[in-house]
Amino acid sequence: MAHVCINPEGIDAPNNYTHVIVARGSRMVFIAGQYPEDPNGNLVGAGDMAKQAAQAFANLGLALRAAGAQPQDVTRLGIYVANYKREYLPLIDPGRRAVFGDHHPTDVLIGVETLAFPEYLIEVEAIAVIPD
């Protein structure tokens, strides 16, 4: 099962996401926002966006596997960043690439004032489509 990734002509082609994905499959997997926490619920990387992003994406990868999904099955990411600054983008990308490699799901990055805990800088959610 392969999803068809499309970057339409006339729209700038992004480096780390796809504008359109046509999903093939019959089951949808919804992954709740993953925080930068270790298995005991402790914050990883206090004050460090790169470390927090790496942990949040790693947790997302674990959640996908638990559902029987792979990163390539993800059709949409929601990335929430507290007190967003453009310079965060290159700090977030390595964690994302560690999980997704060359797969570029559609995504939205939303700057928010705060997350559930004020020391958390990032939260990542996903939707995947997988076969029965």
matplotlib code that plots the C-alpha trace (Angstrom):
import matplotlib.pyplot as plt

x = [0.0, 1.5, 0.1, 0.4, 2.3, 1.6, 3.1, 1.0, 2.5, 2.0, 2.6, 6.1, 7.4, 8.4, 11.5, 9.9, 6.3, 3.9, 1.0, -1.4, -1.5, -4.0, -4.3, -4.9, -6.0, -9.0, -8.1, -7.3, -5.0, -5.2, -2.2, -2.7, -0.3, 3.0, 5.1, 8.8, 8.6, 10.6, 8.8, 8.3, 6.6, 9.6, 10.4, 13.4, 15.5, 14.3, 14.6, 16.1, 13.9, 16.1, 16.0, 12.3, 11.5, 13.6, 11.8, 8.3, 8.9, 10.4, 7.3, 5.2, 7.1, 6.5, 2.8, 2.6, 4.3, 1.8, -1.0, 0.6, 1.5, 4.8, 6.0, 5.3, 1.6, 1.3, -0.8, -0.9, 1.1, 0.1, 3.0, 2.3, 5.2, 5.0, 6.1, 7.0, 10.1, 11.2, 14.6, 13.0, 12.4, 16.0, 15.9, 12.7, 13.6, 16.3, 13.8, 11.2, 13.7, 14.9, 11.3, 10.1, 13.3, 12.3, 8.6, 7.0, 3.4, 1.2, 1.5, 0.6, 2.9, 1.0, 2.5, 0.7, 1.2, 1.7, 1.1, -0.3, 2.9, 4.7, 8.1, 7.0, 8.0, 6.5, 3.7, 3.2, 0.1, -0.5, -3.1, -2.1, -4.0, -3.2, -4.5, -6.7]
y = [0.0, 3.2, 6.7, 9.0, 12.2, 15.3, 18.7, 20.4, 22.6, 26.3, 25.8, 26.0, 22.5, 22.3, 20.4, 18.6, 18.0, 17.3, 19.5, 16.6, 12.9, 10.5, 7.8, 4.1, 1.8, 0.9, 1.7, 5.1, 5.6, 8.7, 9.4, 11.9, 14.7, 13.2, 15.2, 15.1, 12.7, 9.6, 6.3, 7.5, 10.7, 13.0, 15.9, 15.3, 18.3, 21.1, 24.4, 22.5, 22.5, 20.0, 17.4, 17.9, 17.6, 14.4, 12.9, 13.9, 12.4, 9.2, 8.8, 9.3, 6.5, 4.2, 5.0, 4.3, 0.9, 0.1, 0.6, -1.6, 1.5, 2.7, 6.2, 5.9, 5.3, 8.8, 11.2, 14.2, 15.6, 18.4, 20.1, 22.5, 24.7, 26.9, 30.5, 29.7, 31.4, 30.7, 29.7, 26.6, 25.0, 23.7, 22.4, 20.4, 18.9, 16.3, 14.7, 14.5, 13.1, 10.5, 9.0, 9.8, 9.8, 10.8, 10.4, 13.9, 13.7, 16.7, 18.9, 22.0, 23.7, 25.9, 28.3, 28.3, 30.4, 27.3, 23.5, 21.4, 22.1, 25.4, 23.8, 21.7, 23.3, 20.9, 18.4, 16.2, 14.4, 12.2, 10.5, 7.4, 5.2, 1.4, -1.7, -4.3]
z = [0.0, -1.1, -0.6, -3.5, -2.5, -4.7, -4.8, -7.4, -10.1, -9.3, -5.6, -4.2, -3.4, 0.3, 1.6, 4.5, 3.9, 1.0, 0.0, -0.9, -0.1, -1.6, 1.1, 0.2, 3.0, 5.0, 8.7, 10.1, 13.1, 15.1, 17.4, 20.2, 20.7, 21.9, 24.4, 25.0, 27.9, 28.8, 29.6, 33.2, 32.1, 32.8, 30.5, 28.2, 27.3, 29.5, 27.5, 24.5, 21.4, 19.5, 22.3, 23.0, 19.3, 19.0, 22.0, 20.9, 17.4, 18.9, 21.1, 17.9, 16.3, 19.2, 19.1, 15.4, 15.9, 18.7, 16.3, 13.6, 11.5, 10.0, 9.5, 5.8, 6.6, 8.1, 6.0, 8.3, 11.2, 13.6, 15.2, 18.0, 19.2, 22.3, 21.7, 18.1, 16.5, 13.0, 14.2, 15.8, 12.4, 11.9, 15.5, 14.9, 11.6, 12.8, 15.2, 12.4, 9.9, 12.4, 12.3, 8.8, 6.7, 3.2, 3.8, 4.0, 5.3, 5.0, 8.1, 9.9, 12.3, 14.8, 17.2, 20.5, 23.7, 25.9, 26.0, 28.8, 30.9, 30.5, 30.2, 27.2, 23.9, 21.4, 20.9, 17.8, 16.6, 13.6, 11.4, 9.5, 7.0, 7.0, 5.3, 7.2]

ax = plt.figure().add_subplot(projection="3d")
ax.plot(x, y, z, "-o")
ax.set_aspect("equal")
plt.show()
